[in-house]
Amino acid sequence: MDARDVSLTINGVGVKVPEGTTILQAARTAGYEVPSLCFHPDLKPNGTCGMCVVEIEGVGVRRSCCTPIGEGMRVQTNTPRVMDTRRTLIELILADHAADCPICDKHGKCDLQRIGQDLGIREIRMPAKEGYSRRSDGGIVLRDPNKCILCNRCVSVCTEVQGVANLTRIGRGYHTKIGTAFDLTIEDSVCVNCGQCVVYCPVGALSSRDDTREVRRALADSRKHVVVQEAPAIRAALGEEFGLPPGTVVSGRMHAALRKLGFDRVFDTNFAADVCILEEGTEVVERIVSGSPDLPVITSCSPGWIKFMETFYPGLRRLVSSAKSPQQMFGALAKTYYPREAGLDPAEIVSVSVMPCTAKKFEADRPEMRSSGFKDVDFVLTTRELARMIKESGIRFEDLEEAPADELMGSYTGAATIFGATGGVMEAALRTAYHLVTGGELENVDILPVRGMEGVKEAVVPLPLPDGGTLELKVAVAHGLGNARRILDRIQAQLAATGKSDYHFVEIMACPGGCVGGGGQPFGSTLGTREERGSGLYGEDRSLRSRKSHENPAVQRLYETFLGSPCSEKAHHLLHTGYGQRERVHGRSVD
Amino acid sequence: MTTRQIVRSLEPTQDNLLAILHRVQNDSTRNFLDEPEIREVADYLELPYSFVYGVATFYSMFSVQPRGRHVVRVCASPPCHLMGGRTIRDELREYLGVEFGDTTEDGLFTLEMSSCLGTCGIAPAMMIDGEIYGNLDGVRLREIIDRKRREEP
């Protein structure tokens, strides 16, 4: 049923908007920004901060984020009463906020700082609240309760969007704080390290572990040979840190910047993404063709998803592809294949990755990720950390000449670059699976039904079999762990009922939008921003000569000279892994 | 009854959450909800642990820290205040030898402040466990506490 349009005026400007629209949305349609802290367009409004108050004629002052419009309503967004209310509210919030702006991770990207400036707050009349002791939580997702404004965005994204429900409000009133069940540190909780709370936090109360110092130290050490890989999603978002619009693909400048930072070899995770497709694609085809009971195959590239699965769906772990993520495949090869080819001692190599992801830091630290005999990935930087290193080093990003990655482990196809967007791994795998099953090549490689921001996408892909028959491949793609729950619950129910699921292949990414929406990406994104970043990657895919992983000559060379064939014994040793089970209070391994 | 039986004494619907938490806490000798109990309730109602923990910390009637066998709640609202509630609070602190929020060394009493108990007609008032005591003064207060102490085995 189409929603009826409702007419109202905002500051005297007439607007017509669909019934059910909030006043905040209507005001934006009419061309007026209304300040807000707790409101985020991707999340349900909760009205905790009160910054978005407006005056409705004959009604009074109301919070516009959670007040629906009404026919003939006359709304004023800028009356003296509204301004005074906002000023008092922001003073109250600031009185309770450790405003150490210059040393804050969110400086310049902080909603509170911006609104405080816009409202011209120069004095806070209320006494400061007694601070929380700064407890050093450790771990990857860090919090500073002294900066928290209790807007609830983190709780909302953790619970409603991600379905992890690790964060909650503890206590009430003046003593309320954000914490976990049983008030554990985040490190000691079931947190999956997706970092969505960090990117949705309007202030600097949540941040992620900074590993730039360790990387700087390695770069300065002449005895170390430092190699770097960058995930697909970095190239579509890094530019935002330098004023470029979201989705601007900056692969060339990214490689150039890394060389200027002093990395000895600038490779690319995209190379490993192509390897990943050969390993995972081979596994998928084998399981489907052999009629394995372990179907569907579920993708394994997203470490937030892996920890989530080990904690909340351990019964499904036999379905998850044993293929490591591209980051870890790269790491294992960077200390085996690469030193062999380059005549280096693997002990000298420091392997660094740049990831859109905070959970990748956890993945690299997992004890089993040492199949090279060393820690496969020594340090993981987020997109934000890389941007900071570039700025800190005085490199003018906008002036950089485009440069390719170093060839041996840096060449990539379009299939690899779309890994960064939801549906991309599925699409890349299907392009190669077609080849593996039929021996032929897929003519139209654009598999549109698995693209886009729909929470759960499903498609049936016909695959011609060598015997002349056709396999109707049933696939599903979910991004955001809340969406993942929907598909996993369905699979679990099917398995419980008939012992068999009708899905063959399922892609799951922990973050909404896929890796482009990762917890390590530039701040200030919405689902719209994430979609633009994804479009950037699909654009790069179209521009590349080769768009299928198995056509990557560097990957073909890897198999010819080192691994043998996909899923060979050596490949298994270096590029595959297993999963455990975790209990649901601390997320500790229980195997 | 085991915790499990108490938890399962009501239907597993979210609107029974508070009632179940009350029953579980009432069964606790230390007047609080511990981690295994919260997990049991959450699992039964299929709610996240964080949610049930958040609820248990929000309502002042619940505690997630061990408390005394008896919880003494002194009314801190204006009518009691006007009728000498301040003195009552000071006397209780002194007689029990603890600050608000703390538990006596013998584990018998936890002293808490409460919002209006709804018994303004007999202000100043306090509540021990489920029972209301009004028209308090220093003497009566000591008698009540002493009586509670004597009731202990």
HADDOCK unambig.tbl for C-alpha pairs under 7 A between the chains (distance, minus, plus):
assign (segid A and resid 165 and name CA) (segid B and resid 48 and name CA) 6.22 0.50 0.50
assign (segid A and resid 165 and name CA) (segid B and resid 50 and name CA) 6.53 0.50 0.50
assign (segid A and resid 166 and name CA) (segid B and resid 50 and name CA) 5.93 0.50 0.50
assign (segid A and resid 167 and name CA) (segid B and resid 50 and name CA) 6.47 0.50 0.50
assign (segid A and resid 168 and name CA) (segid B and resid 50 and name CA) 5.68 0.50 0.50
assign (segid A and resid 168 and name CA) (segid B and resid 51 and name CA) 6.35 0.50 0.50
assign (segid A and resid 168 and name CA) (segid B and resid 54 and name CA) 6.03 0.50 0.50
assign (segid A and resid 169 and name CA) (segid B and resid 54 and name CA) 5.62 0.50 0.50
assign (segid A and resid 170 and name CA) (segid B and resid 54 and name CA) 4.95 0.50 0.50
assign (segid A and resid 170 and name CA) (segid B and resid 57 and name CA) 5.77 0.50 0.50
assign (segid A and resid 170 and name CA) (segid B and resid 58 and name CA) 6.57 0.50 0.50
assign (segid A and resid 171 and name CA) (segid B and resid 54 and name CA) 6.85 0.50 0.50
assign (segid A and resid 171 and name CA) (segid B and resid 57 and name CA) 4.64 0.50 0.50
assign (segid A and resid 171 and name CA) (segid B and resid 58 and name CA) 4.48 0.50 0.50
assign (segid A and resid 172 and name CA) (segid B and resid 58 and name CA) 5.02 0.50 0.50
assign (segid A and resid 180 and name CA) (segid B and resid 50 and name CA) 5.84 0.50 0.50
assign (segid A and resid 181 and name CA) (segid B and resid 49 and name CA) 5.67 0.50 0.50
assign (segid A and resid 181 and name CA) (segid B and resid 50 and name CA) 3.92 0.50 0.50
assign (segid A and resid 181 and name CA) (segid B and resid 53 and name CA) 5.59 0.50 0.50
assign (segid A and resid 182 and name CA) (segid B and resid 53 and name CA) 6.42 0.50 0.50
